[in-house]
Amino acid sequence: MTGRDAQPPVIELRQAALTYPGPAPVRALLPCDLTIQRGEFITVVGPSGAGKSTLLNVLGLLDSPTEGVYLLDGMDVGGLRDAERTALRGQRIGFVFQSFHLMPHRSALENVALALAYRGIPRRERMSRARQALDRVGLAHRLHAMPTKLSGGECQRVAIARASVGSPSLLLCDEPTGNLDTSTADSILCLLDELHRTGMTIVVITHDPVVAEHGERTVTVRDGAMSESVRV
């Protein structure tokens, strides 16, 4: 049994689907199966409106499937209450967004440390772990810089440090290079590759075929349906 197979998959969807209610219900995600093992790097592609955001919302515990089963680290999350889902999301999933979502009046160090604020971790340890996370993304020299004084690439590095500081089961990235120039985007992809080499499980949603090539597998979402391709 390999190291990846020794533990339950990080993500397992079993005929999971999502229909948004309304006078005319919207079938946003058709029944699908998806298994992501620990330590995999998966990319998700598809045209606008195809269902990528819906899949992200399901994987990120922002929406619940209306059909089927979603197992996160082997746990069936379907029956969890909202407060339980919020707590689980904070413990197991790190989010990286296109627009960074940093708090503008907090330093890089404070932005990262805040990700640990609701875990009952003493402040001294939170700050120590935040420093380590920023060092890991190459920003040890920018600990006290405010987001308004950081470049776009530096802001995204802070966001990645914040998302990974709690050692989540899953790093879920939504167009992480979408607001960056080509050179800066390449540096962010290299950083994600480095995190992947440390064993982190990464899912990146992207429109960019260059970004998609970084995945070991690519999931295509089109008209709410999923298909997969594997790198050779």
N, C-alpha and C positions, 0 to 999 in steps of 0.2 A: 504494500500500500504506500503510495507516495505521500509526501508531506501535505500536499494540497488536499488529498483525498482523506487524510486522517481525521479531519474535522468536518462538520457539516458545511455545505456551501454557504457563502455569505448571503447570496440571493438565490431563492428558488421560487419561480412563478409556475403555478400549475393551472393552466386554463384560466388565468387571471384576465379579467376584462373590466372595463369601466364605462358605464353609461351615465351621463349627466341628466338629472331629471328636468322636466319642464313640460309645457303644453305639447312640445314636440321633442321628446327625449333625443339626446345626442349620443350616438354610439362612438365614443372617442377612442377606445382601445378594444380591439376584438380579442377573443380568447386566445391567449398565447402561453407558451411554455418558455422559460428562460432559466438557466442555471449558471451562476457565476461562482467559481471556486475562489477560495482564499488566495490572494496574490495575483489574480488575473488583472489584465489591463484591457478593458472593453471600450470600444467607441460605438456611438449611436449616431446614425445619419438618416437623412430623409428631407424632403421638401418642407417648406413652411406649411403649417396646418396639417401635417401628416400624422401627428400623434406623439412626437418626441417629447414635448413638454408634459403631456399626459403621463407618459412612461416615467419621466423624471419625478413627477408628483407622486406617483405610486411607489417607486423605489425609495423616495425620500420621506415616505410616511406623511406626505402632505395631503394625499387623497387615499381613500380605501377602495380596493376593487369592489365592484358591485357583484362580481361573479368570481368563482375560483378561489385560489389560495395563494397567499404570499407568506413565505417563510424567510425571516431575516435571522441569520446565525442559527437556523434550525427552529426558530420560534414562530409560531403562527400568530401574526399580528392582526388578523382579521377581527378578533373579538375584543381588542383593547379599547378602553375608554380614551377620550381625547387627552386627558392628563397623562395617561400611561404612554400614549403614542408620543407626546411631546417629550417626556422624560427619556424614552428609548431613542428618539431621534437625536437628542442632545448627547447621549452617551455613545451611540454606535455610528452616527453618520456625520461626516464633515462636508460642508457645502462650499463650493467655489463658483462665483457668478461672474458674468461678463462685466458687470458694473462695479465690482469689488465690494460694495456695501460696507465700507469702513466708517467708523464713527469719526467725523471730521475734527472734533475737538478733543480727541484722545490720541496719544502718541502711538507709534507702531507697537511698542511694548505693551501698552495698556490695551490696545485693540486685541492683541493675541491673548493676553492674560484673561480678558473678559470671557473668553470661550470656556474657561474653567470655573467661572464664578459660582455656578449653580451646582457644583459637584461636591461641595463641602471641603474643598482643598484649602489649606491655610494660605494666606496672601503671599508669604515668603516663598512657598513652593510654587504657587501660580506664577510669580514673577520669574523664578528660576527656570521653570519649564518653558515660559514664553521666550526668555533669552535664548535657550537652547534651540527652540523652534526657529527663531529668526536667524540664528547662526547657521542652521541647517539649510536655509534658503538663501544664504549669502548676504544677510542684512545685519550682521553683528555691529556694523559701524553706523547703523541708522535707527538704533533702538528708540531714541527720544524724538525722532522727526515726526511732525504732524503729517497726515495724509495730503494736505494742501501743498506740502513741500516735497512730496515724493513724485517721481515719474510714474507713468502708467504701469510700466513693468515692475517697479518697486511696490506699487500698491497691490498688484496681483500677487507678488511674492509674500507680502504681509497677509493677504487673504488666504494664501495656501498655508502659511505658517499657522494662522488662526484655525483653519479647518483641520489641520493634522496634529495640533498640539495635544489633543486628548487621545491620540492613538485610536482613531475610530476604526470600526470594521470596514467601512466603506468611505472612500473619497469620491463624492459625486460632483462633477464639474459641468456647468452649463455654459457652453461657448467661452471657455476661459481665455481664449486668445482673440476674441471678436473685436475688442477695442484697441488692439495693439498693432504696431507696425510689424513688418515681416521679421526683422532682426530680433525685436523684443519677444515676439511670439515664439521664435525658435528657442530663445533662452528659457521661456516658460515650459515649452515642451521638453527640453532637456531636464528641467527640474522635475517634471512629472515622471520622466523616465527614471531619474535617480530615486525618487520615492518608490516607484514600482520595483526597482532592484532591491530595495530594503524589505520588500514583502508586502507593501501596501496594496490593497485592492482598489482599483481605480475604474470609474466609469465616466467617460467624457462624451457629452452630447455636442455635436458640431455640424456646421454646414461645410467646413473646409476639408476637402479630400486629403490635403497634406496632413492635417491633424488626425484624420481618420486612419491613416497608414500607421500611426503609432500603436494602434491596438493589436493585440494578439488575435482578436476576433472583432468583426464589425457587425453590428445589428442594424439593419435597415428597417425603418418604419415608414410605411406608405399606406395612406387611407386607413389608418388604425391597425394595420396588420404588420407582423414582424417576420423578417427572414434573416438568416445569418450567413456570413462568410468567414472562412478561417484563413489566416496567413499561411503561405507555403514557403 
